[in-house]
């Protein structure tokens, strides 16, 4: 298959997108482990404090409540952060998948070039190579077998062939998309006309939502860690002061 510069760029960005997804999955696993450890430790500390209130009699009630407040804040922030992060990851994967699909769709020539009389057989030959990844040497052979005075007829023949091929390719793509949409509609239980209704989707809102949930999850993770750290530090200081 003929590989153009556009194909090379599509391949580069597609591979880059896959690398981002892989790295995002690894980071997600790390966050999972950290937040599970942090929430688990905070929860265990809460249970330990509640079950040992008599042994903590040297702490004032206010001190115990303060420690429990920060530990509960750590748990709630951690859980909410994990939920927000999961939503952000889901939207991010959705956007990445759409990015990859659109890159692949870009390899298909949907709209034919607007040719005019200045386009020669050689030009059309290159258009076929760039747009459809095929070579048609008969275009040049047809021209070479004609007197030079009739080359304009060969050029017109090449342009007509391109337009006909491009239109057939466009219709074939549209027919294939209709079949795929129908299969998807039946498989996932969408209503008839689902894809016609959303034929021009905008990802702006999804992008804003992705950034909101992602950044919010990071802030909640930080808040969870800070709350646990404050609770631990406060407990330590109160313990030192009591002795």
C-alpha positions as CSV (number, residue, x, y, z in Angstrom):
1,X,0.0,0.0,0.0
2,X,1.2,3.5,-0.8
3,X,2.1,5.5,2.3
4,X,1.8,9.2,2.1
5,X,3.0,11.9,4.5
6,X,-0.5,12.2,5.8
7,X,-0.5,8.5,6.6
8,X,2.8,8.8,8.4
9,X,1.4,11.7,10.5
10,X,-1.8,9.7,11.3
11,X,0.4,6.8,12.4
12,X,2.6,9.0,14.6
13,X,-0.4,10.6,16.4
14,X,-2.2,7.3,16.7
15,X,0.8,5.7,18.3
16,X,1.2,8.8,20.6
17,X,-2.5,8.5,21.6
18,X,-2.0,4.8,22.5
19,X,1.0,5.6,24.5
20,X,-1.0,8.2,26.5
21,X,-3.7,5.7,27.2
22,X,-1.1,3.1,28.4
23,X,0.5,5.7,30.6
24,X,-2.9,6.8,31.9
25,X,-3.8,3.3,32.8
26,X,-0.5,2.9,34.7
27,X,-1.1,6.1,36.6
28,X,-4.6,5.1,37.4
29,X,-3.3,1.8,38.9
30,X,-0.9,3.8,41.1
31,X,-3.7,6.2,42.2
32,X,-5.9,3.2,43.0
33,X,-3.2,1.6,45.3
34,X,-2.4,4.9,47.0
35,X,-6.0,5.9,47.7
36,X,-7.0,2.4,48.8
37,X,-4.1,2.4,51.2
38,X,-4.9,5.9,52.5
39,X,-8.6,5.3,52.9
40,X,-8.1,1.9,54.5
41,X,-5.6,3.4,56.9
42,X,-7.9,6.2,57.8
43,X,-10.9,3.9,58.3
44,X,-8.8,1.5,60.4
45,X,-7.7,4.4,62.6
46,X,-11.2,5.6,63.1
47,X,-12.3,2.1,64.2
48,X,-9.4,1.9,66.5
49,X,-10.1,5.2,68.1
50,X,-13.8,4.6,68.5
51,X,-13.2,1.2,70.0
52,X,-10.5,2.5,72.4
53,X,-12.0,5.7,73.7
54,X,-11.5,4.6,77.3
55,X,-7.7,4.1,76.7
56,X,-7.6,7.6,75.2
57,X,-9.0,9.3,78.3
58,X,-5.9,11.5,78.5
59,X,-7.2,13.2,75.4
60,X,-9.9,15.8,75.7
61,X,-13.2,15.1,73.9
62,X,-12.5,18.1,71.6
63,X,-9.1,16.6,70.7
64,X,-10.7,13.2,69.9
65,X,-13.4,14.8,67.8
66,X,-10.9,16.9,65.9
67,X,-8.8,13.8,65.1
68,X,-12.0,11.9,64.0
69,X,-13.1,14.9,61.9
70,X,-9.9,15.0,59.9
71,X,-9.8,11.2,59.5
72,X,-13.4,11.2,58.3
73,X,-12.5,14.0,55.9
74,X,-9.7,11.9,54.6
75,X,-12.0,9.0,53.9
76,X,-14.7,11.1,52.3
77,X,-12.2,13.1,50.2
78,X,-10.4,9.9,49.1
79,X,-13.6,8.1,48.1
80,X,-15.0,11.1,46.2
81,X,-11.6,11.6,44.6
82,X,-11.7,8.0,43.4
83,X,-15.2,8.4,42.0
84,X,-14.2,11.7,40.2
85,X,-11.0,10.1,38.9
86,X,-12.9,7.1,37.5
87,X,-15.4,9.4,35.7
88,X,-12.5,11.5,34.4
89,X,-10.7,8.4,33.1
90,X,-13.9,7.1,31.4
91,X,-14.4,10.4,29.6
92,X,-10.7,10.5,28.7
93,X,-10.8,7.1,27.2
94,X,-14.0,8.0,25.3
95,X,-12.3,11.1,23.9
96,X,-9.1,9.2,23.1
97,X,-11.2,6.6,21.2
98,X,-12.9,9.3,19.2
99,X,-9.5,10.9,18.5
100,X,-8.2,7.5,17.2
101,X,-11.3,6.9,15.1
102,X,-11.2,10.3,13.5
103,X,-7.6,9.8,12.7
104,X,-8.4,6.6,10.9
105,X,-11.4,8.2,9.2
106,X,-9.1,10.9,8.0
107,X,-7.4,8.2,5.9
108,X,-10.6,7.9,3.9
109,X,-11.1,10.5,1.1
110,X,-14.7,11.6,1.7
111,X,-14.8,14.7,-0.4
112,X,-13.4,14.5,-3.9
113,X,-11.0,17.2,-5.1
114,X,-12.4,20.0,-7.2
115,X,-10.6,19.5,-10.5
116,X,-10.3,21.9,-13.4
117,X,-8.9,21.9,-16.8
118,X,-5.4,22.7,-15.5
119,X,-5.2,19.2,-13.9
120,X,-3.3,16.9,-16.3
121,X,-3.2,13.1,-16.4
122,X,0.0,13.2,-14.4
123,X,-1.7,15.3,-11.7
124,X,-4.7,12.9,-11.6
125,X,-2.4,9.9,-11.4
126,X,-0.8,11.5,-8.2
127,X,-4.2,12.3,-6.8
128,X,-5.2,8.7,-7.0
129,X,-2.0,7.8,-5.2
130,X,-2.5,10.3,-2.4
131,X,-6.3,10.0,-2.0
132,X,-7.0,6.4,-2.6
133,X,-3.6,4.7,-2.3
134,X,-3.8,3.2,-5.7
135,X,-1.8,3.5,-8.9
136,X,-3.5,3.6,-12.3
137,X,-0.7,3.6,-14.9
138,X,-3.2,3.2,-17.7
139,X,-4.0,6.9,-17.3
140,X,-0.5,7.7,-18.5
141,X,-0.4,4.9,-21.1
142,X,-3.7,6.2,-22.5
143,X,-2.2,9.6,-22.9
144,X,1.1,8.4,-24.4
145,X,-0.8,6.4,-27.0
146,X,-2.5,9.5,-28.3
147,X,-1.1,12.4,-30.4
148,X,0.0,15.3,-28.3
149,X,-2.6,17.4,-29.9
150,X,-5.3,15.1,-28.3
151,X,-3.7,15.0,-24.9
152,X,-6.4,17.4,-23.6
153,X,-8.9,14.5,-24.2
154,X,-6.7,12.2,-22.1
155,X,-6.5,14.8,-19.4
156,X,-10.3,15.1,-19.4
157,X,-10.7,11.3,-19.4
158,X,-8.4,11.2,-16.3
159,X,-10.4,13.9,-14.5
160,X,-13.7,12.2,-15.3
161,X,-12.4,8.9,-14.0
162,X,-11.2,10.5,-10.8
163,X,-14.6,12.2,-10.2
164,X,-16.4,9.0,-10.9
165,X,-14.2,6.9,-8.6
166,X,-14.3,9.5,-5.8
167,X,-18.1,9.7,-5.9
168,X,-18.3,5.9,-5.8
169,X,-15.9,5.8,-2.9
170,X,-17.9,8.4,-1.0
171,X,-21.2,6.6,-1.5
172,X,-19.5,3.3,-0.5
173,X,-18.3,4.9,2.7
174,X,-21.8,6.3,3.5
175,X,-23.4,2.9,2.8
176,X,-20.9,1.2,5.1
177,X,-21.5,3.7,7.9
178,X,-25.3,3.2,7.6
179,X,-24.8,-0.6,8.0
180,X,-22.4,-0.1,11.0
181,X,-24.8,2.4,12.6
182,X,-27.7,-0.1,12.1
183,X,-25.7,-2.9,13.6
184,X,-24.7,-0.7,16.6
185,X,-28.3,0.5,17.1
186,X,-29.6,-3.0,17.2
187,X,-26.8,-4.4,19.3
188,X,-26.9,-1.7,22.0
189,X,-30.6,-1.0,21.9
190,X,-30.5,2.6,20.7
191,X,-33.6,4.2,19.2
192,X,-33.9,4.3,15.4
193,X,-32.3,7.4,14.1
194,X,-29.9,7.7,17.1
195,X,-26.9,8.4,14.9
196,X,-28.7,10.8,12.6
197,X,-29.7,12.8,15.7
198,X,-26.1,13.0,16.9
199,X,-24.4,13.2,13.5
200,X,-22.4,16.3,14.5
201,X,-21.3,15.7,18.1
202,X,-19.4,18.3,19.9
203,X,-16.7,17.2,22.4
204,X,-16.3,20.6,24.0
205,X,-18.5,19.7,26.9
206,X,-16.9,16.3,27.3
207,X,-13.5,18.0,27.3
208,X,-14.5,20.5,30.0
209,X,-16.1,17.6,32.0
210,X,-12.9,15.6,31.6
211,X,-10.7,18.4,32.9
212,X,-13.1,19.2,35.7
213,X,-13.3,15.6,37.0
214,X,-9.6,15.0,36.6
215,X,-8.5,18.2,38.3
216,X,-11.1,17.8,41.1
217,X,-9.9,14.3,41.7
218,X,-6.4,15.5,42.1
219,X,-7.5,18.2,44.6
220,X,-9.5,15.6,46.5
221,X,-6.6,13.2,46.7
222,X,-4.4,16.0,48.0
223,X,-7.1,17.0,50.5
224,X,-7.4,13.4,51.6
225,X,-3.7,13.1,52.2
226,X,-3.5,16.4,54.0
227,X,-6.4,15.5,56.2
228,X,-4.8,12.2,57.2
229,X,-1.5,14.0,57.8
230,X,-3.1,16.7,59.9
231,X,-4.9,14.0,62.0
232,X,-1.7,12.1,62.5
233,X,0.3,15.2,63.4
234,X,-2.5,16.5,65.7
235,X,-2.7,13.1,67.5
236,X,1.1,13.1,67.9
237,X,1.2,16.6,69.3
238,X,-1.6,15.9,71.7
239,X,0.1,12.7,72.8
240,X,3.4,14.5,73.5
241,X,1.6,17.3,75.4
242,X,-0.3,14.9,77.5
243,X,3.0,13.3,78.6
